[in-house]
Amino acid sequence: DFDRLISCGYQMESYRKLDMEEKKGFESVYFMNVKMTEEQLKAAVEKLMNDRECGEIFRVKGFLQKEDGSWLQLNATHNGISMNLIEKGQEVIIVIGEELKEQAIKKYFLKQDSL
């Protein structure tokens, strides 16, 4: 098996190294001390994930303290949303994606009445 590996060669190819300033890559926007119910947060994230005006959203994660003092951990992608009880957390919601529009995203976490 090693004979094939030993006798293999390589081929020179030209490539262009991407300048990191040229392509920004992932961005994140975060919101501290978000006060929402579990149901409001889930509804907001479901709508946010599909709102193209907010940018290309890949993931939303964070922690939420419930009214009874317990903590939820949020993990959301386009494949689904999970909310699990955890021992401790910090009230923060983080939105990860590309070309994020903070002002458009903010409306989902600052005003829950219309969700």
MOPAC internal coordinates of N, CA, C and O (Angstrom, degrees):
PM7 1SCF
backbone

  N    0.0000 0     0.00 0     0.00 0    0    0    0
  C    1.4544 1     0.00 0     0.00 0    1    0    0
  C    1.5307 1   111.86 1     0.00 0    2    1    0
  O    1.2310 1   121.01 1   144.34 1    3    2    1
  N    1.3238 1   115.67 1   -35.66 1    3    2    1
  C    1.4587 1   118.55 1  -179.17 1    5    3    2
  C    1.5227 1   112.27 1   -73.73 1    6    5    3
  O    1.2310 1   119.71 1   159.16 1    7    6    5
  N    1.3416 1   118.17 1   -20.84 1    7    6    5
  C    1.4607 1   120.69 1   178.94 1    9    7    6
  C    1.5253 1   111.01 1   -58.73 1   10    9    7
  O    1.2310 1   120.82 1   137.56 1   11   10    9
  N    1.3204 1   116.04 1   -42.44 1   11   10    9
  C    1.4708 1   119.49 1   178.55 1   13   11   10
  C    1.5249 1   110.68 1   -65.04 1   14   13   11
  O    1.2310 1   120.87 1   140.67 1   15   14   13
  N    1.3122 1   115.95 1   -39.33 1   15   14   13
  C    1.4541 1   120.09 1  -179.67 1   17   15   14
  C    1.5310 1   111.34 1   -67.66 1   18   17   15
  O    1.2310 1   120.73 1   137.44 1   19   18   17
  N    1.3276 1   116.21 1   -42.56 1   19   18   17
  C    1.4622 1   121.26 1  -179.68 1   21   19   18
  C    1.5237 1   111.22 1   -64.55 1   22   21   19
  O    1.2310 1   120.60 1   143.64 1   23   22   21
  N    1.3190 1   116.46 1   -36.36 1   23   22   21
  C    1.4614 1   119.74 1  -176.20 1   25   23   22
  C    1.5300 1   113.49 1   -89.26 1   26   25   23
  O    1.2310 1   120.35 1  -179.92 1   27   26   25
  N    1.3079 1   116.93 1     0.08 1   27   26   25
  C    1.4719 1   117.32 1   179.71 1   29   27   26
  C    1.5230 1   109.67 1   -75.48 1   30   29   27
  O    1.2310 1   120.89 1   -23.70 1   31   30   29
  N    1.2682 1   115.90 1   156.30 1   31   30   29
  C    1.4623 1   120.63 1  -178.76 1   33   31   30
  C    1.5090 1   110.21 1  -120.98 1   34   33   31
  O    1.2310 1   121.78 1    16.00 1   35   34   33
  N    1.2865 1   114.19 1  -164.00 1   35   34   33
  C    1.4527 1   119.53 1   176.57 1   37   35   34
  C    1.5120 1   108.10 1  -139.73 1   38   37   35
  O    1.2310 1   121.69 1   -18.58 1   39   38   37
  N    1.2804 1   114.37 1   161.42 1   39   38   37
  C    1.4510 1   120.26 1  -178.75 1   41   39   38
  C    1.5248 1   107.73 1  -127.42 1   42   41   39
  O    1.2310 1   120.93 1   -52.17 1   43   42   41
  N    1.3051 1   115.83 1   127.83 1   43   42   41
  C    1.4634 1   120.25 1   178.82 1   45   43   42
  C    1.5268 1   109.28 1   -70.81 1   46   45   43
  O    1.2310 1   120.75 1   -46.77 1   47   46   45
  N    1.3011 1   116.17 1   133.23 1   47   46   45
  C    1.4624 1   122.36 1   176.75 1   49   47   46
  C    1.5187 1   108.09 1  -132.45 1   50   49   47
  O    1.2310 1   121.54 1   -33.73 1   51   50   49
  N    1.2907 1   114.66 1   146.27 1   51   50   49
  C    1.4626 1   117.28 1   175.09 1   53   51   50
  C    1.5293 1   107.81 1   -89.07 1   54   53   51
  O    1.2310 1   121.08 1   -31.74 1   55   54   53
  N    1.2809 1   115.54 1   148.26 1   55   54   53
  C    1.4540 1   120.49 1   176.95 1   57   55   54
  C    1.5176 1   108.53 1  -148.76 1   58   57   55
  O    1.2310 1   121.68 1   -18.35 1   59   58   57
  N    1.2916 1   114.40 1   161.65 1   59   58   57
  C    1.4581 1   120.26 1   178.95 1   61   59   58
  C    1.5173 1   108.06 1  -110.85 1   62   61   59
  O    1.2310 1   120.86 1   -61.38 1   63   62   61
  N    1.3019 1   115.96 1   118.62 1   63   62   61
  C    1.4532 1   120.57 1   177.56 1   65   63   62
  C    1.5261 1   107.98 1   -75.13 1   66   65   63
  O    1.2310 1   120.45 1   -54.81 1   67   66   65
  N    1.3258 1   116.75 1   125.19 1   67   66   65
  C    1.4531 1   120.78 1  -178.03 1   69   67   66
  C    1.5211 1   110.88 1   -73.46 1   70   69   67
  O    1.2310 1   121.35 1   -45.70 1   71   70   69
  N    1.3008 1   115.02 1   134.30 1   71   70   69
  C    1.4528 1   121.66 1   175.04 1   73   71   70
  C    1.5248 1   107.34 1   -80.06 1   74   73   71
  O    1.2310 1   120.04 1   -54.69 1   75   74   73
  N    1.3239 1   117.54 1   125.31 1   75   74   73
  C    1.4558 1   120.91 1  -176.75 1   77   75   74
  C    1.5268 1   111.87 1   -63.48 1   78   77   75
  O    1.2310 1   119.69 1   155.12 1   79   78   77
  N    1.3121 1   118.20 1   -24.88 1   79   78   77
  C    1.4588 1   120.60 1   176.49 1   81   79   78
  C    1.5277 1   110.48 1   -73.10 1   82   81   79
  O    1.2310 1   120.88 1   152.70 1   83   82   81
  N    1.3237 1   115.92 1   -27.30 1   83   82   81
  C    1.4561 1   121.07 1  -177.92 1   85   83   82
  C    1.5240 1   111.04 1   -71.49 1   86   85   83
  O    1.2310 1   120.57 1   139.02 1   87   86   85
  N    1.3074 1   116.52 1   -40.98 1   87   86   85
  C    1.4593 1   121.38 1   178.86 1   89   87   86
  C    1.5176 1   107.36 1  -120.16 1   90   89   87
  O    1.2310 1   120.62 1   -66.37 1   91   90   89
  N    1.3068 1   116.42 1   113.63 1   91   90   89
  C    1.4512 1   120.42 1  -172.87 1   93   91   90
  C    1.5221 1   113.67 1   -69.16 1   94   93   91
  O    1.2310 1   119.45 1   148.05 1   95   94   93
  N    1.3125 1   118.65 1   -31.95 1   95   94   93
  C    1.4583 1   120.22 1  -178.72 1   97   95   94
  C    1.5159 1   111.65 1    80.19 1   98   97   95
  O    1.2310 1   121.06 1    26.13 1   99   98   97
  N    1.3198 1   115.57 1  -153.87 1   99   98   97
  C    1.4557 1   120.73 1  -177.33 1  101   99   98
  C    1.5214 1   111.27 1   -69.68 1  102  101   99
  O    1.2310 1   121.91 1   -32.98 1  103  102  101
  N    1.3133 1   113.95 1   147.02 1  103  102  101
  C    1.4573 1   121.67 1   174.23 1  105  103  102
  C    1.5194 1   107.10 1  -127.25 1  106  105  103
  O    1.2310 1   120.53 1   -16.56 1  107  106  105
  N    1.3022 1   116.59 1   163.44 1  107  106  105
  C    1.4592 1   119.36 1   173.29 1  109  107  106
  C    1.5214 1   109.70 1  -139.93 1  110  109  107
  O    1.2310 1   121.72 1   -32.43 1  111  110  109
  N    1.3117 1   114.30 1   147.57 1  111  110  109
  C    1.4533 1   122.97 1   175.33 1  113  111  110
  C    1.5187 1   105.33 1  -127.44 1  114  113  111
  O    1.2310 1   120.39 1   -45.89 1  115  114  113
  N    1.3247 1   116.85 1   134.11 1  115  114  113
  C    1.4587 1   117.70 1  -179.10 1  117  115  114
  C    1.5225 1   111.18 1  -128.28 1  118  117  115
  O    1.2310 1   121.70 1   -24.75 1  119  118  117
  N    1.3243 1   114.36 1   155.25 1  119  118  117
  C    1.4572 1   122.71 1  -179.56 1  121  119  118
  C    1.5209 1   107.70 1  -131.95 1  122  121  119
  O    1.2310 1   121.03 1   -55.33 1  123  122  121
  N    1.3209 1   115.63 1   124.67 1  123  122  121
  C    1.4590 1   121.53 1  -179.50 1  125  123  122
  C    1.5286 1   109.94 1   -94.91 1  126  125  123
  O    1.2310 1   121.21 1   -27.55 1  127  126  125
  N    1.3283 1   115.28 1   152.45 1  127  126  125
  C    1.4669 1   122.96 1   172.96 1  129  127  126
  C    1.5223 1   113.29 1    54.11 1  130  129  127
  O    1.2310 1   120.54 1  -136.60 1  131  130  129
  N    1.3225 1   116.57 1    43.40 1  131  130  129
  C    1.4603 1   121.71 1   177.30 1  133  131  130
  C    1.5265 1   108.15 1   -73.43 1  134  133  131
  O    1.2310 1   120.65 1   -52.99 1  135  134  133
  N    1.3200 1   116.36 1   127.01 1  135  134  133
  C    1.4643 1   122.24 1  -179.92 1  137  135  134
  C    1.5221 1   108.30 1  -108.88 1  138  137  135
  O    1.2310 1   120.73 1   -76.89 1  139  138  137
  N    1.3193 1   116.21 1   103.11 1  139  138  137
  C    1.4576 1   122.47 1   179.20 1  141  139  138
  C    1.5170 1   107.81 1  -146.48 1  142  141  139
  O    1.2310 1   121.08 1   -20.81 1  143  142  141
  N    1.3083 1   115.54 1   159.19 1  143  142  141
  C    1.4564 1   118.69 1   170.99 1  145  143  142
  C    1.5264 1   107.89 1   -81.37 1  146  145  143
  O    1.2310 1   121.05 1   -12.66 1  147  146  145
  N    1.3062 1   115.60 1   167.34 1  147  146  145
  C    1.4668 1   120.79 1   177.24 1  149  147  146
  C    1.5242 1   110.52 1   -58.52 1  150  149  147
  O    1.2310 1   120.54 1   137.75 1  151  150  149
  N    1.3213 1   116.57 1   -42.25 1  151  150  149
  C    1.4672 1   121.29 1  -178.84 1  153  151  150
  C    1.5275 1   111.24 1   -67.24 1  154  153  151
  O    1.2310 1   120.47 1   138.61 1  155  154  153
  N    1.3419 1   116.71 1   -41.39 1  155  154  153
  C    1.4662 1   120.33 1   178.43 1  157  155  154
  C    1.5255 1   111.09 1   -63.74 1  158  157  155
  O    1.2310 1   120.65 1   137.96 1  159  158  157
  N    1.3287 1   116.36 1   -42.04 1  159  158  157
  C    1.4638 1   120.20 1  -179.82 1  161  159  158
  C    1.5234 1   110.82 1   -63.78 1  162  161  159
  O    1.2310 1   120.53 1   134.93 1  163  162  161
  N    1.3210 1   116.59 1   -45.07 1  163  162  161
  C    1.4665 1   119.99 1  -179.76 1  165  163  162
  C    1.5320 1   110.68 1   -61.74 1  166  165  163
  O    1.2310 1   120.37 1   135.30 1  167  166  165
  N    1.3290 1   116.90 1   -44.70 1  167  166  165
  C    1.4709 1   120.68 1   179.31 1  169  167  166
  C    1.5267 1   110.86 1   -63.26 1  170  169  167
  O    1.2310 1   120.37 1   137.56 1  171  170  169
  N    1.3278 1   116.89 1   -42.44 1  171  170  169
  C    1.4649 1   120.89 1  -179.99 1  173  171  170
  C    1.5203 1   111.09 1   -62.83 1  174  173  171
  O    1.2310 1   120.36 1   135.73 1  175  174  173
  N    1.3230 1   116.91 1   -44.27 1  175  174  173
  C    1.4683 1   120.89 1  -178.34 1  177  175  174
  C    1.5251 1   110.74 1   -67.30 1  178  177  175
  O    1.2310 1   119.97 1   139.34 1  179  178  177
  N    1.3344 1   117.66 1   -40.66 1  179  178  177
  C    1.4707 1   120.30 1   178.16 1  181  179  178
  C    1.5281 1   110.66 1   -58.58 1  182  181  179
  O    1.2310 1   120.19 1   135.10 1  183  182  181
  N    1.3202 1   117.25 1   -44.90 1  183  182  181
  C    1.4702 1   120.76 1   179.89 1  185  183  182
  C    1.5248 1   111.44 1   -70.14 1  186  185  183
  O    1.2310 1   120.76 1   137.64 1  187  186  185
  N    1.3258 1   116.15 1   -42.36 1  187  186  185
  C    1.4596 1   121.38 1  -179.50 1  189  187  186
  C    1.5219 1   112.00 1   -58.86 1  190  189  187
  O    1.2310 1   120.34 1   136.84 1  191  190  189
  N    1.3243 1   116.96 1   -43.16 1  191  190  189
  C    1.4676 1   121.28 1  -176.96 1  193  191  190
  C    1.5272 1   112.13 1   -60.47 1  194  193  191
  O    1.2310 1   120.17 1   156.04 1  195  194  193
  N    1.3252 1   117.29 1   -23.96 1  195  194  193
  C    1.4624 1   121.14 1  -177.51 1  197  195  194
  C    1.5259 1   113.88 1  -108.53 1  198  197  195
  O    1.2310 1   120.15 1  -173.89 1  199  198  197
  N    1.3151 1   117.32 1     6.11 1  199  198  197
  C    1.4613 1   121.45 1  -178.59 1  201  199  198
  C    1.5297 1   109.62 1   -93.17 1  202  201  199
  O    1.2310 1   120.25 1   -78.34 1  203  202  201
  N    1.3243 1   117.13 1   101.66 1  203  202  201
  C    1.4682 1   122.31 1  -177.54 1  205  203  202
  C    1.5301 1   112.01 1   -65.32 1  206  205  203
  O    1.2310 1   119.78 1   158.66 1  207  206  205
  N    1.3306 1   118.03 1   -21.34 1  207  206  205
  C    1.4632 1   120.53 1   178.12 1  209  207  206
  C    1.5261 1   111.89 1   -67.83 1  210  209  207
  O    1.2310 1   120.31 1   166.27 1  211  210  209
  N    1.3312 1   117.01 1   -13.73 1  211  210  209
  C    1.4687 1   121.42 1  -179.67 1  213  211  210
  C    1.5219 1   112.13 1   -91.49 1  214  213  211
  O    1.2310 1   119.99 1   173.22 1  215  214  213
  N    1.3179 1   117.62 1    -6.78 1  215  214  213
  C    1.4571 1   121.96 1  -176.39 1  217  215  214
  C    1.5209 1   109.89 1   107.82 1  218  217  215
  O    1.2310 1   120.78 1    10.96 1  219  218  217
  N    1.3151 1   116.12 1  -169.04 1  219  218  217
  C    1.4679 1   122.06 1   179.45 1  221  219  218
  C    1.5316 1   107.80 1   -94.42 1  222  221  219
  O    1.2310 1   120.97 1   -83.14 1  223  222  221
  N    1.3188 1   115.75 1    96.86 1  223  222  221
  C    1.4672 1   120.54 1  -175.77 1  225  223  222
  C    1.5194 1   109.54 1   -90.58 1  226  225  223
  O    1.2310 1   121.28 1   -52.24 1  227  226  225
  N    1.3362 1   115.15 1   127.76 1  227  226  225
  C    1.4618 1   121.67 1   179.46 1  229  227  226
  C    1.5208 1   112.00 1  -101.16 1  230  229  227
  O    1.2310 1   120.98 1   142.84 1  231  230  229
  N    1.3361 1   115.74 1   -37.16 1  231  230  229
  C    1.4582 1   118.82 1  -171.93 1  233  231  230
  C    1.5259 1   109.80 1  -155.80 1  234  233  231
  O    1.2310 1   121.43 1   -32.10 1  235  234  233
  N    1.3239 1   114.87 1   147.90 1  235  234  233
  C    1.4620 1   121.85 1   171.11 1  237  235  234
  C    1.5158 1   106.04 1  -129.82 1  238  237  235
  O    1.2310 1   120.73 1   -49.18 1  239  238  237
  N    1.3246 1   116.22 1   130.82 1  239  238  237
  C    1.4621 1   119.49 1   178.92 1  241  239  238
  C    1.5159 1   108.84 1  -141.53 1  242  241  239
  O    1.2310 1   120.93 1   -15.52 1  243  242  241
  N    1.3113 1   115.83 1   164.48 1  243  242  241
  C    1.4504 1   118.69 1   178.12 1  245  243  242
  C    1.5100 1   112.54 1   157.76 1  246  245  243
  O    1.2310 1   121.94 1    14.18 1  247  246  245
  N    1.3325 1   113.90 1  -165.82 1  247  246  245
  C    1.4580 1   121.52 1  -176.97 1  249  247  246
  C    1.5176 1   108.92 1  -136.67 1  250  249  247
  O    1.2310 1   121.25 1   -32.71 1  251  250  249
  N    1.3143 1   115.22 1   147.29 1  251  250  249
  C    1.4566 1   122.18 1  -179.43 1  253  251  250
  C    1.5156 1   108.42 1  -137.90 1  254  253  251
  O    1.2310 1   120.53 1   -47.56 1  255  254  253
  N    1.3322 1   116.59 1   132.44 1  255  254  253
  C    1.4583 1   119.39 1   175.53 1  257  255  254
  C    1.5217 1   108.35 1   -93.67 1  258  257  255
  O    1.2310 1   121.16 1   -53.44 1  259  258  257
  N    1.3193 1   115.40 1   126.56 1  259  258  257
  C    1.4575 1   121.23 1   179.61 1  261  259  258
  C    1.5254 1   109.82 1   -78.82 1  262  261  259
  O    1.2310 1   120.93 1   -13.77 1  263  262  261
  N    1.3316 1   115.83 1   166.23 1  263  262  261
  C    1.4638 1   121.02 1  -179.16 1  265  263  262
  C    1.5235 1   112.52 1   -59.66 1  266  265  263
  O    1.2310 1   120.00 1   149.64 1  267  266  265
  N    1.3324 1   117.60 1   -30.36 1  267  266  265
  C    1.4672 1   120.55 1  -179.31 1  269  267  266
  C    1.5309 1   112.46 1   -82.24 1  270  269  267
  O    1.2310 1   120.23 1  -177.61 1  271  270  269
  N    1.3464 1   117.17 1     2.39 1  271  270  269
  C    1.4597 1   121.38 1   177.88 1  273  271  270
  C    1.5191 1   114.69 1    93.73 1  274  273  271
  O    1.2310 1   119.91 1   169.28 1  275  274  273
  N    1.3249 1   117.78 1   -10.72 1  275  274  273
  C    1.4665 1   120.30 1   178.16 1  277  275  274
  C    1.5279 1   109.50 1   -76.52 1  278  277  275
  O    1.2310 1   120.99 1   -15.82 1  279  278  277
  N    1.3294 1   115.72 1   164.18 1  279  278  277
  C    1.4626 1   121.80 1  -175.72 1  281  279  278
  C    1.5209 1   111.58 1  -115.68 1  282  281  279
  O    1.2310 1   121.29 1   -36.86 1  283  282  281
  N    1.3257 1   115.13 1   143.14 1  283  282  281
  C    1.4629 1   122.31 1   173.85 1  285  283  282
  C    1.5196 1   109.05 1  -115.68 1  286  285  283
  O    1.2310 1   121.26 1   -39.29 1  287  286  285
  N    1.3284 1   115.20 1   140.71 1  287  286  285
  C    1.4606 1   121.14 1   172.55 1  289  287  286
  C    1.5208 1   107.23 1  -105.43 1  290  289  287
  O    1.2310 1   120.53 1   -52.77 1  291  290  289
  N    1.3200 1   116.59 1   127.23 1  291  290  289
  C    1.4624 1   123.47 1  -179.49 1  293  291  290
  C    1.5167 1   109.91 1  -103.22 1  294  293  291
  O    1.2310 1   120.62 1   -47.66 1  295  294  293
  N    1.3189 1   116.43 1   132.34 1  295  294  293
  C    1.4633 1   123.37 1   169.91 1  297  295  294
  C    1.5188 1   106.65 1  -137.56 1  298  297  295
  O    1.2310 1   120.61 1   -59.87 1  299  298  297
  N    1.3293 1   116.43 1   120.13 1  299  298  297
  C    1.4602 1   120.20 1  -177.88 1  301  299  298
  C    1.5231 1   110.33 1  -135.91 1  302  301  299
  O    1.2310 1   121.54 1   -44.38 1  303  302  301
  N    1.3287 1   114.65 1   135.62 1  303  302  301
  C    1.4582 1   122.76 1   171.29 1  305  303  302
  C    1.5197 1   106.39 1  -135.65 1  306  305  303
  O    1.2310 1   120.38 1     2.10 1  307  306  305
  N    1.3156 1   116.89 1  -177.90 1  307  306  305
  C    1.4615 1   119.47 1   176.93 1  309  307  306
  C    1.5299 1   111.36 1   -68.68 1  310  309  307
  O    1.2310 1   120.20 1   167.08 1  311  310  309
  N    1.3144 1   117.22 1   -12.92 1  311  310  309
  C    1.4693 1   121.13 1   178.22 1  313  311  310
  C    1.5170 1   113.02 1   -87.36 1  314  313  311
  O    1.2310 1   119.79 1   168.83 1  315  314  313
  N    1.3180 1   118.01 1   -11.17 1  315  314  313
  C    1.4550 1   119.86 1   178.60 1  317  315  314
  C    1.5148 1   113.31 1   154.86 1  318  317  315
  O    1.2310 1   121.88 1    -8.39 1  319  318  317
  N    1.3255 1   114.00 1   171.61 1  319  318  317
  C    1.4576 1   122.10 1  -179.64 1  321  319  318
  C    1.5150 1   108.38 1  -122.99 1  322  321  319
  O    1.2310 1   120.74 1   -48.79 1  323  322  321
  N    1.3313 1   116.19 1   131.21 1  323  322  321
  C    1.4656 1   119.37 1   173.71 1  325  323  322
  C    1.5189 1   108.62 1  -123.40 1  326  325  323
  O    1.2310 1   121.46 1   -40.50 1  327  326  325
  N    1.3184 1   114.81 1   139.50 1  327  326  325
  C    1.4577 1   122.21 1   176.58 1  329  327  326
  C    1.5185 1   106.34 1  -132.32 1  330  329  327
  O    1.2310 1   120.99 1   -64.13 1  331  330  329
  N    1.3284 1   115.72 1   115.87 1  331  330  329
  C    1.4571 1   120.59 1  -175.51 1  333  331  330
  C    1.5165 1   110.76 1  -123.92 1  334  333  331
  O    1.2310 1   121.06 1   -36.80 1  335  334  333
  N    1.3273 1   115.58 1   143.20 1  335  334  333
  C    1.4571 1   120.55 1   175.12 1  337  335  334
  C    1.5178 1   109.67 1   -68.77 1  338  337  335
  O    1.2310 1   120.96 1   -42.75 1  339  338  337
  N    1.3290 1   115.77 1   137.25 1  339  338  337
  C    1.4609 1   121.37 1   176.35 1  341  339  338
  C    1.5279 1   107.96 1  -133.71 1  342  341  339
  O    1.2310 1   121.14 1   -11.38 1  343  342  341
  N    1.3268 1   115.43 1   168.62 1  343  342  341
  C    1.4588 1   119.84 1  -176.69 1  345  343  342
  C    1.5285 1   112.91 1   -72.45 1  346  345  343
  O    1.2310 1   120.43 1   132.38 1  347  346  345
  N    1.3385 1   116.79 1   -47.62 1  347  346  345
  C    1.4674 1   121.46 1  -178.05 1  349  347  346
  C    1.5158 1   109.84 1  -141.57 1  350  349  347
  O    1.2310 1   121.07 1   -22.46 1  351  350  349
  N    1.3205 1   115.56 1   157.54 1  351  350  349
  C    1.4542 1   120.00 1   177.42 1  353  351  350
  C    1.5105 1   110.76 1  -161.28 1  354  353  351
  O    1.2310 1   121.05 1     8.44 1  355  354  353
  N    1.3149 1   115.60 1  -171.56 1  355  354  353
  C    1.4611 1   122.88 1   176.56 1  357  355  354
  C    1.5158 1   106.28 1  -137.39 1  358  357  355
  O    1.2310 1   119.83 1   -46.87 1  359  358  357
  N    1.3201 1   117.92 1   133.13 1  359  358  357
  C    1.4552 1   120.43 1  -176.45 1  361  359  358
  C    1.5217 1   110.91 1   -67.28 1  362  361  359
  O    1.2310 1   121.19 1   -83.07 1  363  362  361
  N    1.3205 1   115.32 1    96.93 1  363  362  361
  C    1.4584 1   121.34 1   178.87 1  365  363  362
  C    1.5263 1   108.78 1  -151.30 1  366  365  363
  O    1.2310 1   120.82 1   -38.58 1  367  366  365
  N    1.3104 1   116.03 1   141.42 1  367  366  365
  C    1.4619 1   123.03 1   173.59 1  369  367  366
  C    1.5216 1   106.22 1  -122.49 1  370  369  367
  O    1.2310 1   120.44 1   -51.09 1  371  370  369
  N    1.3341 1   116.77 1   128.91 1  371  370  369
  C    1.4622 1   122.21 1  -178.06 1  373  371  370
  C    1.5262 1   108.71 1  -120.13 1  374  373  371
  O    1.2310 1   120.83 1   -53.27 1  375  374  373
  N    1.3192 1   116.01 1   126.73 1  375  374  373
  C    1.4652 1   122.71 1   178.16 1  377  375  374
  C    1.5214 1   106.98 1  -108.00 1  378  377  375
  O    1.2310 1   120.67 1   -52.95 1  379  378  377
  N    1.3361 1   116.32 1   127.05 1  379  378  377
  C    1.4633 1   122.00 1  -176.67 1  381  379  378
  C    1.5237 1   109.02 1  -118.91 1  382  381  379
  O    1.2310 1   120.57 1   -44.93 1  383  382  381
  N    1.3278 1   116.51 1   135.07 1  383  382  381
  C    1.4544 1   120.47 1   179.09 1  385  383  382
  C    1.5140 1   111.42 1   177.94 1  386  385  383
  O    1.2310 1   121.15 1    24.11 1  387  386  385
  N    1.3210 1   115.41 1  -155.89 1  387  386  385
  C    1.4580 1   122.61 1   178.37 1  389  387  386
  C    1.5210 1   109.07 1  -126.31 1  390  389  387
  O    1.2310 1   121.26 1   -34.40 1  391  390  389
  N    1.3249 1   115.20 1   145.60 1  391  390  389
  C    1.4644 1   122.08 1   178.38 1  393  391  390
  C    1.5279 1   111.33 1    51.39 1  394  393  391
  O    1.2310 1   121.06 1  -134.06 1  395  394  393
  N    1.3314 1   115.59 1    45.94 1  395  394  393
  C    1.4596 1   121.20 1  -177.79 1  397  395  394
  C    1.5231 1   111.09 1   -70.29 1  398  397  395
  O    1.2310 1   121.15 1   -37.45 1  399  398  397
  N    1.3061 1   115.41 1   142.55 1  399  398  397
  C    1.4660 1   123.18 1   178.44 1  401  399  398
  C    1.5285 1   107.83 1  -110.84 1  402  401  399
  O    1.2310 1   121.10 1   -83.43 1  403  402  401
  N    1.3279 1   115.49 1    96.57 1  403  402  401
  C    1.4634 1   120.75 1  -172.95 1  405  403  402
  C    1.5257 1   113.24 1   -57.20 1  406  405  403
  O    1.2310 1   119.95 1   137.80 1  407  406  405
  N    1.3156 1   117.71 1   -42.20 1  407  406  405
  C    1.4673 1   119.96 1  -178.21 1  409  407  406
  C    1.5269 1   111.52 1   -63.85 1  410  409  407
  O    1.2310 1   120.26 1   141.40 1  411  410  409
  N    1.3153 1   117.11 1   -38.60 1  411  410  409
  C    1.4646 1   120.51 1   178.42 1  413  411  410
  C    1.5256 1   110.91 1   -69.88 1  414  413  411
  O    1.2310 1   120.29 1   141.73 1  415  414  413
  N    1.3245 1   117.05 1   -38.27 1  415  414  413
  C    1.4664 1   121.61 1   179.88 1  417  415  414
  C    1.5205 1   110.41 1   -69.07 1  418  417  415
  O    1.2310 1   120.88 1   140.51 1  419  418  417
  N    1.3149 1   115.93 1   -39.49 1  419  418  417
  C    1.4718 1   121.98 1  -175.87 1  421  419  418
  C    1.5255 1   112.27 1   -54.87 1  422  421  419
  O    1.2310 1   120.10 1   144.33 1  423  422  421
  N    1.3243 1   117.41 1   -35.67 1  423  422  421
  C    1.4695 1   119.93 1  -176.32 1  425  423  422
  C    1.5261 1   112.15 1   -61.78 1  426  425  423
  O    1.2310 1   119.92 1   156.47 1  427  426  425
  N    1.3266 1   117.76 1   -23.53 1  427  426  425
  C    1.4638 1   120.51 1  -179.91 1  429  427  426
  C    1.5251 1   113.06 1   -76.93 1  430  429  427
  O    1.2310 1   120.25 1   158.82 1  431  430  429
  N    1.3182 1   117.13 1   -21.18 1  431  430  429
  C    1.4624 1   119.87 1  -175.49 1  433  431  430
  C    1.5203 1   113.87 1  -113.47 1  434  433  431
  O    1.2310 1   119.94 1   171.26 1  435  434  433
  N    1.3222 1   117.72 1    -8.74 1  435  434  433
  C    1.4561 1   119.80 1  -179.65 1  437  435  434
  C    1.5136 1   113.41 1  -104.42 1  438  437  435
  O    1.2310 1   119.96 1   159.86 1  439  438  437
  N    1.3270 1   117.68 1   -20.14 1  439  438  437
  C    1.4629 1   120.95 1   178.69 1  441  439  438
  C    1.5214 1   108.47 1  -135.55 1  442  441  439
  O    1.2310 1   120.75 1   -70.95 1  443  442  441
  N    1.3155 1   116.17 1   109.05 1  443  442  441
  C    1.4575 1   120.18 1  -176.27 1  445  443  442
  C    1.5247 1   113.16 1   -98.99 1  446  445  443
  O    1.2310 1   119.39 1   169.89 1  447  446  445
  N    1.3227 1   118.77 1   -10.11 1  447  446  445
  C    1.4581 1   121.27 1  -173.61 1  449  447  446
  C    1.5208 1   113.52 1   -58.46 1  450  449  447
  O    1.2310 1   120.08 1   141.61 1  451  450  449
  N    1.3285 1   117.46 1   -38.39 1  451  450  449
  C    1.4632 1   120.99 1  -173.52 1  453  451  450
  C    1.5181 1   113.75 1   -90.21 1  454  453  451
  O    1.2310 1   119.81 1  -177.60 1  455  454  453
  N    1.3406 1   117.97 1     2.40 1  455  454  453
  C    1.4660 1   119.10 1  -177.49 1  457  455  454
  C    1.4644 1   110.08 1   -79.69 1  458  457  455
  O    1.2310 1   120.10 1   180.00 1  459  458  457

